[in-house]
Amino acid sequence: MFIKSNILIVRYLLNKYFDIAYFTIIFSAIGLSLVYGQILEANIGQFSDFMVFGEPLSIGLIVLIPIIITCIYGFAIFIAYKNNLLKFNATFIGYTLILLLMLLYMGVLIFNKDNSHLYNPSYSGNAPNFNDRLQSFFSFYLEIMMIFSFYFLYKSTQNLKVFIEIILVCVGIYALISIIYSLSTELDKYIYVLRNFSLVDKDYGENLIKSFYGIGNVFGHTTYCAAVAMIFLALVSKKYYLGLLSLIFIPFIFFSQSRAGILSIVIFFIIYFIGYLFVILKRNFKLGAILISIIILILLFIIFDTFFFKNISIKFGDNNITLYELFSTLFKQLFKDRFTIISDIYSKADSMDYIFGLGYGIELIVPRTYGYIYYMHNTFVEYYAIGGIPYLAFIIGIILISLNKCVKIRDENPLILLVFISLLISQCFYGLGESIPILSNNFFGAVFGLYFVVIPNYEYEEYLDRCHIISPIKIYNKKI
């Protein structure tokens, strides 16, 4: 009797906390993958100036780490199948086939593509070597596994909502730690920036705020991710006041002087706020109409003053400049070096480069031969460089699938579509000056994968569940 009661208790605990353990297993696999990807990006090509995360991996670790991660994924897939979370239907077969074809395509590209004709003529190295190519392939393989998990392993179970909320909170906590560290070690720099703040010129030298990152822009990227995470946290939890937590992080985007981050967060909240007014309009026509009218008048005043009247001026150094001059100077400063990188590289490109790209991972070597830190500094070009037209179509397809799901549930949940579109548009502006590809095997790629894939999928499945369009997938009768 005692043994039987203990067995029942164990089964009860397994049933109650099963999905938390299940998601933790998947999350651990993704976490290890991201560390692997960050080490690749920091060290590929052996550019010593750029090695700010770990050391180059030995051939043994390059192979062993993906094997361990694959075993963890395999265990998660086995659990999902045993508990009816994973269905081998036409959708599963179709998506899996596309992922396998993309992996095969990228593998051929990585191991065979020669990009030396694009290098800086003064570069004397011989990158990539075999280790670079092998780790690039495994890193892309782990990206594919992450995408697979987002679609088929993170299913709508009892605690998926809680787990998504935990991840969003973790993004915020991570950014908060970097802020606390920065305030405790760079307080004098904050004072300097407050006295000399400029949206255009950020040449503060030793006074540039970086937190514990090697580059100030990374601090801006992190706080930008956290600000957006708080909006998604409010959306998923349905506790909309939590969106105010984004105000903690927004000032530090400005302090980081990441101009792309500043521009994008402003665009995100402008679109989100205007869209939210239309949501109010639908629910309360009079209040919504009044608020929208006020916003339109303010925007018209700013637009007319910027381009015609030019009465509003802002002190800039020893001179006063108009809004038009400010915006013009800001955009010139933001993009002045970005397109130089692209023209330097693609002026030497051939048809193979334009159609098929340069290869995941090994494409990072090309801009580094010119001394440009890390990336192409343009997300669209980064996608194109990774895998050319096929990879670009692959990413666009993923975004369109998520967008379609948001559109389908817009009547019941208009905010998910609003936040998705706000983020998509702001990311387009962000992508003009920085390389932050969604779903890449790195921290930012995974976080934006959460925003663009996991959360829309979750909201869509919850909608289907509430409407009883399909049988809800819940974990009640598990095979323990």
WOHU-V182497 format. One record per residue. PHI is phi in degrees with one decimal (NA if undefined). OMEGA is omega as a letter, one per 20 degrees, with the letter a starting at -180 (NA if undefined). D_FIRST is the distance of its C-alpha to the first C-alpha in Angstrom with 1 decimal. Layout:
BEGIN
PHI;OMEGA;D_FIRST
PHI;OMEGA;D_FIRST
END
This chain:
BEGIN
NA;a;0.0
-62.6;a;3.8
-63.7;a;5.5
-63.5;r;5.1
-65.5;r;6.2
-65.2;r;8.6
-61.6;r;9.9
-64.2;r;10.6
-63.7;r;12.4
-60.7;r;14.3
-64.0;r;15.4
-62.1;a;16.5
-65.5;r;18.5
-63.9;r;20.0
-65.6;a;21.0
-72.2;a;22.5
-110.4;a;24.4
-59.2;a;24.9
-69.1;r;28.6
-65.4;r;29.5
-64.6;a;28.4
-62.1;r;30.2
-66.7;r;33.4
-64.6;r;33.3
-60.9;r;33.4
-64.6;a;36.4
-62.6;r;38.0
-65.7;r;37.8
-64.8;r;39.5
-66.1;r;42.2
-59.8;r;42.7
-63.4;r;43.3
-61.6;a;45.7
-66.7;r;47.7
-61.8;r;48.2
-59.5;a;49.3
-66.9;r;51.7
-65.7;r;53.1
-64.0;r;53.9
-60.0;a;55.7
-63.7;a;57.8
-76.0;a;58.7
-118.8;a;59.8
-61.3;r;61.0
84.8;r;64.6
57.7;r;64.5
-87.8;a;66.5
-59.9;a;66.1
-66.8;a;67.1
-103.3;a;64.1
-78.3;a;61.3
-115.2;a;59.4
-141.8;r;55.8
73.9;r;54.7
-121.4;r;56.5
-57.8;a;57.2
-82.9;r;54.3
-73.2;a;54.8
-59.6;r;54.7
-64.1;a;51.4
-71.8;r;49.7
-58.2;a;51.5
-88.6;a;49.6
-67.0;a;46.3
-60.4;r;45.4
-62.1;r;45.6
-64.0;r;43.5
-62.7;r;40.7
-63.4;r;41.0
-62.4;r;41.0
-62.5;r;37.8
-65.0;r;36.2
-61.3;r;37.7
-59.1;r;36.5
-63.1;r;32.9
-64.2;r;33.3
-64.0;r;34.9
-60.8;r;32.1
-63.6;a;29.5
-61.2;a;31.9
-66.8;a;32.4
-64.6;a;28.7
-107.3;r;28.1
60.4;r;31.3
-87.2;a;33.3
-111.7;a;35.9
-110.0;r;37.8
-87.3;r;40.4
-102.9;a;43.0
-64.0;r;46.7
-62.8;r;46.5
-61.0;a;44.3
-63.7;a;46.6
-64.0;r;49.7
-63.9;a;48.7
-64.3;r;47.3
-62.9;r;50.6
-62.7;r;52.7
-63.2;r;50.7
-66.2;r;51.2
-64.4;r;54.8
-66.4;r;55.3
-65.0;r;53.7
-63.4;r;55.9
-59.3;a;59.0
-69.1;r;58.4
-61.9;r;57.7
-61.6;a;61.1
-66.8;a;62.7
-63.0;a;61.2
-84.9;a;62.1
-122.4;a;65.5
-75.8;r;67.1
-108.4;a;69.9
-106.4;a;70.7
-62.3;r;73.2
-70.2;r;76.1
-95.1;a;74.5
-69.7;r;74.4
-60.2;a;76.8
-54.6;a;79.8
-82.8;a;79.6
-73.6;a;76.0
-114.3;a;76.2
-79.3;a;72.5
-126.1;r;70.9
-70.7;j;67.6
-88.8;r;65.4
-91.3;a;64.5
-62.4;r;61.8
-60.8;r;59.0
-60.8;a;60.0
-66.8;a;59.8
-65.0;r;56.6
-67.9;r;54.8
-61.4;r;56.4
-64.0;a;54.9
-65.5;r;51.4
-65.4;r;51.7
-68.4;r;52.7
-57.6;r;49.9
-69.6;r;47.5
-62.4;r;49.3
-61.5;r;48.7
-64.8;r;44.9
-64.0;r;44.8
-62.4;r;46.6
-58.1;a;44.2
-65.9;r;41.2
-62.8;a;42.9
-87.3;a;43.3
-119.7;a;40.2
-102.9;r;37.4
-84.6;a;37.8
-98.5;a;36.7
-76.0;r;36.1
-115.8;a;32.5
-58.7;a;30.8
-117.3;r;32.0
-62.4;r;35.1
-57.9;a;37.2
-61.9;a;35.6
-66.9;r;36.1
-61.6;r;39.7
-61.5;r;40.3
-62.6;r;38.9
-63.3;r;41.3
-63.0;r;44.2
-63.9;r;43.5
-62.3;r;43.4
-60.2;r;46.8
-65.3;a;48.1
-65.1;r;46.7
-59.6;r;48.2
-64.7;a;51.6
-64.9;r;51.2
-62.3;r;50.8
-65.2;r;53.9
-69.0;r;55.7
-60.9;r;54.7
-60.9;a;55.8
-64.5;a;59.0
-64.8;a;59.8
-79.9;a;59.2
-116.0;a;61.3
-129.2;a;63.9
-59.0;r;64.8
-63.5;r;68.5
-69.4;r;68.3
-62.2;r;67.0
-62.9;r;70.0
-64.1;a;72.3
-64.8;r;70.9
-60.7;a;71.2
-84.1;a;74.8
-128.4;a;75.6
-62.0;r;73.2
-150.1;r;74.4
-75.1;a;72.9
-99.8;a;75.5
-106.7;a;76.0
-119.2;a;73.1
-81.7;a;74.9
-91.9;r;73.6
59.5;a;73.5
-70.5;a;71.5
-94.2;r;70.5
-73.5;a;68.5
-81.7;a;64.9
-126.0;a;62.3
57.8;r;59.3
-95.5;r;57.6
-92.0;r;58.8
-78.0;a;61.8
-131.4;a;63.3
-61.3;a;63.7
-61.5;a;63.1
-65.3;r;59.5
-60.6;r;58.8
-65.8;r;60.2
-60.0;a;58.1
-65.4;a;54.9
-69.5;r;55.8
-63.6;r;56.8
-58.0;a;53.4
-68.0;r;51.7
-61.6;r;54.0
-67.7;r;53.2
-58.7;a;49.4
-68.1;r;49.5
-67.4;r;51.1
-67.2;r;48.3
-61.3;r;45.7
-62.5;a;47.3
-67.5;a;47.4
-69.8;a;43.8
-79.4;a;42.3
65.5;r;44.7
-106.5;a;45.6
-70.1;r;49.3
-65.5;r;50.3
-64.7;r;48.6
-61.0;r;51.5
-65.4;r;53.6
-63.0;r;51.8
-62.5;a;54.1
-66.4;r;56.9
-65.9;a;55.6
-93.5;a;56.2
-58.7;r;59.4
-57.6;a;61.8
-78.8;r;60.7
-64.8;r;61.5
-67.9;a;65.0
-64.0;r;65.0
-69.3;a;64.0
63.4;r;67.1
-77.7;a;65.4
-64.3;r;67.9
-64.7;r;65.9
-64.8;r;62.9
-62.7;a;65.0
-59.7;a;66.7
-70.8;r;63.4
-68.1;r;61.5
-65.8;r;64.5
-62.8;r;64.7
-56.8;a;60.9
-75.7;r;61.0
-64.4;a;64.3
-64.3;a;63.0
-63.1;a;59.7
-67.0;r;61.5
-63.7;r;64.0
-62.3;r;61.3
-65.5;r;59.3
-63.5;r;62.4
-69.9;r;62.5
-64.2;r;58.9
-63.3;r;60.0
-56.9;a;63.1
-67.3;a;60.9
-91.4;r;58.9
-140.3;a;61.8
-61.2;a;65.1
-63.7;a;67.5
-62.7;a;65.6
-62.2;a;65.0
-64.1;r;68.7
-64.1;a;70.0
-64.3;a;67.8
-65.0;r;68.7
-61.9;r;72.4
-63.0;a;72.3
-62.8;a;70.7
-62.6;r;73.2
-63.6;r;76.1
-63.4;r;74.9
-64.0;r;74.4
-62.7;r;77.8
-61.7;a;79.4
-64.7;a;77.9
-63.7;a;78.8
-64.6;r;82.4
-67.7;a;82.9
-64.6;a;81.5
-102.3;a;83.8
-124.3;a;86.8
-75.7;r;87.4
55.8;r;86.0
-87.6;a;86.4
-76.9;r;83.0
-131.8;a;83.3
-124.3;a;81.0
-70.3;a;82.2
-133.7;a;81.7
68.0;r;83.2
-95.3;a;86.7
-120.2;r;87.0
-103.6;r;85.7
-123.0;a;84.3
-78.9;r;83.6
-60.5;r;80.2
-60.1;r;81.6
-64.9;r;82.6
-65.0;a;79.2
-62.3;a;77.2
-61.9;a;79.6
-66.0;a;79.4
-59.9;a;75.6
-67.1;r;75.2
-63.9;r;77.8
-67.2;a;76.1
-66.3;a;72.7
-110.8;a;73.7
-63.8;a;76.8
-94.9;a;75.0
-63.0;a;72.3
-77.7;r;74.7
-65.5;r;76.7
-58.2;a;73.7
-65.4;a;73.4
-67.2;r;77.2
-60.6;a;77.4
-84.1;a;74.7
-80.6;r;75.3
-67.6;a;79.0
-105.8;a;78.4
-73.6;r;75.8
-110.7;a;76.4
-62.5;r;75.1
-63.2;r;72.0
-64.5;a;71.0
-69.0;a;71.5
-84.7;a;69.6
-106.2;a;66.7
81.4;a;66.4
-111.7;r;66.1
107.9;a;62.4
-57.7;r;59.3
84.0;a;59.4
-69.6;r;62.7
-68.1;a;64.5
-67.8;a;63.9
-66.5;a;66.4
-59.7;a;69.3
-65.2;a;69.7
-72.0;r;69.0
-68.5;r;72.0
-94.3;a;74.1
90.7;r;72.4
-80.7;a;70.4
-69.8;r;67.0
68.8;a;64.0
-126.0;r;64.5
-78.7;a;67.1
59.6;r;66.8
-160.2;a;66.5
-62.3;a;63.2
-64.4;r;65.0
-68.0;r;66.9
-62.3;r;63.8
-57.9;a;62.0
-64.3;a;65.2
-70.2;a;65.5
-63.0;a;61.9
-148.8;r;62.2
64.4;a;65.3
-62.4;a;65.4
-59.2;a;62.2
-70.8;r;60.0
-61.2;r;61.7
-64.3;r;61.0
-60.7;a;57.4
-67.5;r;56.9
-60.7;r;58.9
-60.6;r;56.7
-61.7;a;53.5
-64.7;a;55.1
-65.9;r;56.4
-61.8;r;53.0
-66.2;r;51.5
-60.7;r;54.6
-60.9;r;54.3
-65.7;r;50.7
-64.9;r;51.9
-64.9;a;54.8
-63.4;a;52.6
-107.2;a;50.6
-64.6;a;53.6
-68.0;a;53.8
-87.8;a;50.4
-134.1;a;50.2
-68.3;a;53.7
-69.3;r;52.9
-65.2;r;51.1
-67.4;a;54.3
-62.8;a;56.4
-66.3;r;54.6
-60.2;a;54.5
-67.0;r;58.3
-59.4;a;59.1
-69.0;a;57.3
-61.5;a;58.8
-67.6;r;62.3
-64.7;r;61.9
-68.4;r;60.6
-63.0;r;63.7
-70.1;r;65.8
-58.7;a;63.7
-67.4;r;64.0
-69.8;a;67.8
-117.7;a;67.7
-139.1;r;64.5
-104.0;r;62.2
-134.0;a;58.7
-68.5;r;57.5
-69.5;r;54.3
71.9;r;51.5
-66.1;a;53.2
-81.3;r;50.9
-152.2;a;51.5
-57.6;a;50.3
-68.4;r;52.7
-61.2;r;52.2
-70.1;a;48.4
-62.7;r;48.8
-73.2;r;51.3
-64.6;r;49.2
-60.5;a;46.5
-69.1;a;49.2
-91.8;a;50.8
-123.1;a;48.0
-63.5;a;44.4
-67.0;r;45.1
-59.2;r;47.3
-61.8;a;44.7
-62.1;a;41.9
-62.8;r;44.2
-67.5;r;45.2
-66.4;r;41.6
-64.5;r;40.7
-63.2;r;43.8
-62.3;r;42.9
-62.9;a;39.4
-64.1;a;40.9
-86.3;a;43.5
57.4;r;41.0
-72.5;r;43.5
-131.8;r;40.8
-67.6;a;37.1
-64.4;r;35.6
-90.9;a;33.6
-125.7;r;30.5
-99.8;r;27.2
-122.9;a;24.5
-109.0;a;23.2
-93.8;r;23.0
-91.1;a;22.3
-87.5;NA;19.9
END
